[in-house]
Amino acid sequence: MSTQAADLTVAVQDYLKAIYALESAGERVTTSALAARMGVSAPSTTAMTKRLAELGLVERAPYRGVSLTEEGRLGALEVLRHHRLLERYLVDRLGLSLDQVHVEADRLEHALSEELEAKIDAELGYPTHDPHGDPIPDRELRVSESGRRTLCDFEVGNRATVSRVPDADPELLRYLSELGLVPGAEVALVSFAPFGGPVTVQTTAGDHTISRELADRISASSS
């Protein structure tokens, strides 16, 4: 992490990461959306976005929310790189499960030094994705976001390989693990119920019916 980014408080880094996540999802970063993601009040969020603007990390526009400046985006990517490298290390070297690593990485990401980050990266063989399938920003803070294709984009009879699952809900991750819907798993699309109904997929754990909303949150590639 650069000296400038390392001088940012934990709260500032968390806000930058949250804003980046909302922007990456194509959402407008309003005060209410950011407050909901951070789990804080709207007045607290307003005060923090004003502070971020003073630091040159975001731009604020009345009634339109905030957006990251280039400096703010790099700050968010540095924290994100730490977080995803730590998740990869916790799974690959310490054997933690998918539902455990997100919270642990949240605790550790702010304390990771640049030297230790480089050692972890090398020890893991310079991974490109975390255990949930999210891309890890490289040492130059470049991040590869390939076109997102979800289970809902396939047709009945198609086979697909899960590439990415939601990472923030431990209970959901445990459920997906039980179904065999984890990154690297091969699935077959069995059926789509009409009128936006549920999706049935076949994994090594059998046939499972999941909501279309959940299927649309699971990224996959053709097998």
Secondary structure, DSSP 8 states (H G I E B T S, - for coil): --HHHHTS-HHHHHHHHHHHHHHHTT----HHHHHHHHTS-HHHHHHHHHHHHHTTSEEEETTTEEEE-HHHHHHHHHHHHHHHHHHHHHHHTT---HHHHHHHHHHHTTT--HHHHHHHHHHTT--SB-TTS-B---TT---------BGGGS-TT-EEEEEE---S-HHHHHHHHHHT-STT-EEEEEEE-TTT--EEEEETTEEEEE-HHHHTTSEEEE-
